Amino acid sequence: MLIPVLVQNTRTRKFLKEDGKWTSKVSGATVFCSAQTAIEFCLGKRLKDVGLVYRFEGFDHNVTVPLALDGIWKKG
């Protein structure tokens, strides 16, 4: 069973679209097939302030997991 994974901006609560823009509508969000794919995308685009949203079919609530990617690109 695949669980759809979305990327959400933790500040604006908007969802990532396929064109790289953000939308407030879940229906317009890019659906990733796995958390790994979503994380790799976020790393590749150097996205900050994002989290993963797991959407469970038939349930009223989603599970959101914030990603701590902000410090990865800081120069040492």
N, C-alpha and C positions, 0 to 999 in steps of 0.2 A: 504494500500500500504506500503510494507516494503522498507525502504531505506537502501541499503547495507552500512555498516560501516567498514572501515579499520583502522588499527593502523599504524601510520607513525612516524618514528624517525625524530624529528624536526631538528636535526643537519645533518644527512646524507641523509634525504629525502627518505630513503628506507622503505619498507613495511614489516610488521611482517608476517612471514609464520607460518603454523601450527606446524612446528617442533621447533619453538622458534627462528629460525634464521631470518635474514633479506634479502630481495631481492629488486632489483631495478625495477622488473617487477610487475605491478599491477595484472597481470593474475596469479601470484604465491602467492598472498597475501591471508591471512585468511580473510574471510568475516564473520563479526559478524552480528547477526540479530537485534541488538539494541545497542544504545550507552551505556546503563546500563551494558550489557553483556561485552562490550569491556572495559569499565572502571573497572569493577570488575576483569577482567582478568589482566589488567595492575597493579592494586593494589596488586593482588595475587602474581604476578611475580616481584613486586617492580621495575617496569620499570620507567626510568627517560627520560626526553627529548622526550616525545611522544605527539602526537595529534591524534584526530579522523578525518578521511576523510569520508565525506558523498558523495557517488557517485549517481548522479541523472541520470537515464536512459534518453537518448536522448538529453542531454545537453553537451556542450563543456567544461564546468567548473565544478569542484568539490568545495565543501565547506570544509575548514579545520579549526578545532577548537583545539587550543593547550590546553593541560591539565597541570595544575600547581600541579604536584604530587611530585616534587623534595623535598619540605620541610616537607613532611608528616613523613618521617622516621628519621629525625634528632633527636638526643637525646637532651632533655632539661636540 
